[in-house]
Amino acid sequence: MKTWFVYMIRCTNGSLYTGSTNHVIRRWYQHKEGKGAKYLQARDPKAVVFVEEHPDRSEACKREYQIKQFSKTEKESLIIGAL
């Protein structure tokens, strides 16, 4: 079984993108090259600001969905470790 990760990327416009992957570095470079998420094709990814480890894809996807329901304020709190 592979470890999976939920991550957030801050774009240059300040917005946040949330995704999941089994290889954060590879996925970062895919986003930087304009491959993958349409959201990031229209915005310039600036930095990975949050990474959370999960035991499998299912758990990572559940957490990704949960985070995507958060407000921007809640996401920012998660980034600084308050949630």
TORKOL-4160 file (C-alpha; in steps of 0.2 Angstrom, whole numbers, padded with zeros to 4 digits, m for minus):
83
<pt num="1" X="0000" Y="0000" Z="0000"/>
<pt num="2" X="0006" Y="0017" Z="m0004"/>
<pt num="3" X="0005" Y="0032" Z="0007"/>
<pt num="4" X="m0006" Y="0046" Z="0000"/>
<pt num="5" X="m0006" Y="0065" Z="0004"/>
<pt num="6" X="m0018" Y="0079" Z="0004"/>
<pt num="7" X="m0010" Y="0096" Z="m0001"/>
<pt num="8" X="m0014" Y="0114" Z="m0003"/>
<pt num="9" X="m0006" Y="0125" Z="m0016"/>
<pt num="10" X="m0007" Y="0144" Z="m0014"/>
<pt num="11" X="m0008" Y="0153" Z="m0031"/>
<pt num="12" X="0000" Y="0170" Z="m0034"/>
<pt num="13" X="m0017" Y="0178" Z="m0033"/>
<pt num="14" X="m0019" Y="0171" Z="m0015"/>
<pt num="15" X="m0032" Y="0158" Z="m0019"/>
<pt num="16" X="m0029" Y="0140" Z="m0013"/>
<pt num="17" X="m0031" Y="0124" Z="m0022"/>
<pt num="18" X="m0033" Y="0107" Z="m0013"/>
<pt num="19" X="m0029" Y="0090" Z="m0020"/>
<pt num="20" X="m0023" Y="0073" Z="m0016"/>
<pt num="21" X="m0008" Y="0062" Z="m0023"/>
<pt num="22" X="0003" Y="0048" Z="m0019"/>
<pt num="23" X="0019" Y="0059" Z="m0024"/>
<pt num="24" X="0018" Y="0077" Z="m0019"/>
<pt num="25" X="0034" Y="0083" Z="m0028"/>
<pt num="26" X="0029" Y="0075" Z="m0045"/>
<pt num="27" X="0012" Y="0083" Z="m0044"/>
<pt num="28" X="0019" Y="0100" Z="m0040"/>
<pt num="29" X="0029" Y="0100" Z="m0055"/>
<pt num="30" X="0014" Y="0094" Z="m0066"/>
<pt num="31" X="0004" Y="0109" Z="m0059"/>
<pt num="32" X="0019" Y="0120" Z="m0063"/>
<pt num="33" X="0019" Y="0114" Z="m0081"/>
<pt num="34" X="0001" Y="0117" Z="m0083"/>
<pt num="35" X="m0004" Y="0099" Z="m0083"/>
<pt num="36" X="m0018" Y="0092" Z="m0072"/>
<pt num="37" X="m0031" Y="0103" Z="m0063"/>
<pt num="38" X="m0040" Y="0115" Z="m0074"/>
<pt num="39" X="m0040" Y="0127" Z="m0059"/>
<pt num="40" X="m0022" Y="0129" Z="m0059"/>
<pt num="41" X="m0020" Y="0130" Z="m0078"/>
<pt num="42" X="m0029" Y="0147" Z="m0076"/>
<pt num="43" X="m0019" Y="0152" Z="m0061"/>
<pt num="44" X="m0001" Y="0153" Z="m0057"/>
<pt num="45" X="0004" Y="0140" Z="m0043"/>
<pt num="46" X="0016" Y="0149" Z="m0031"/>
<pt num="47" X="0020" Y="0136" Z="m0017"/>
<pt num="48" X="0014" Y="0120" Z="m0008"/>
<pt num="49" X="0008" Y="0127" Z="0009"/>
<pt num="50" X="0000" Y="0112" Z="0017"/>
<pt num="51" X="0003" Y="0093" Z="0016"/>
<pt num="52" X="m0005" Y="0080" Z="0026"/>
<pt num="53" X="m0001" Y="0061" Z="0026"/>
<pt num="54" X="m0015" Y="0047" Z="0024"/>
<pt num="55" X="m0014" Y="0028" Z="0024"/>
<pt num="56" X="m0023" Y="0026" Z="0008"/>
<pt num="57" X="m0031" Y="0034" Z="m0007"/>
<pt num="58" X="m0049" Y="0032" Z="0000"/>
<pt num="59" X="m0044" Y="0042" Z="0016"/>
<pt num="60" X="m0035" Y="0055" Z="0007"/>
<pt num="61" X="m0050" Y="0058" Z="m0005"/>
<pt num="62" X="m0062" Y="0059" Z="0010"/>
<pt num="63" X="m0050" Y="0072" Z="0018"/>
<pt num="64" X="m0048" Y="0082" Z="0002"/>
<pt num="65" X="m0067" Y="0083" Z="0000"/>
<pt num="66" X="m0069" Y="0089" Z="0018"/>
<pt num="67" X="m0056" Y="0102" Z="0016"/>
<pt num="68" X="m0064" Y="0108" Z="0000"/>
<pt num="69" X="m0079" Y="0112" Z="0010"/>
<pt num="70" X="m0070" Y="0123" Z="0022"/>
<pt num="71" X="m0071" Y="0142" Z="0020"/>
<pt num="72" X="m0055" Y="0151" Z="0015"/>
<pt num="73" X="m0053" Y="0156" Z="0034"/>
<pt num="74" X="m0054" Y="0138" Z="0039"/>
<pt num="75" X="m0041" Y="0133" Z="0026"/>
<pt num="76" X="m0029" Y="0147" Z="0032"/>
<pt num="77" X="m0031" Y="0141" Z="0050"/>
<pt num="78" X="m0028" Y="0123" Z="0044"/>
<pt num="79" X="m0012" Y="0129" Z="0036"/>
<pt num="80" X="m0005" Y="0137" Z="0052"/>
<pt num="81" X="m0010" Y="0122" Z="0062"/>
<pt num="82" X="m0026" Y="0128" Z="0071"/>
<pt num="83" X="m0037" Y="0114" Z="0064"/>
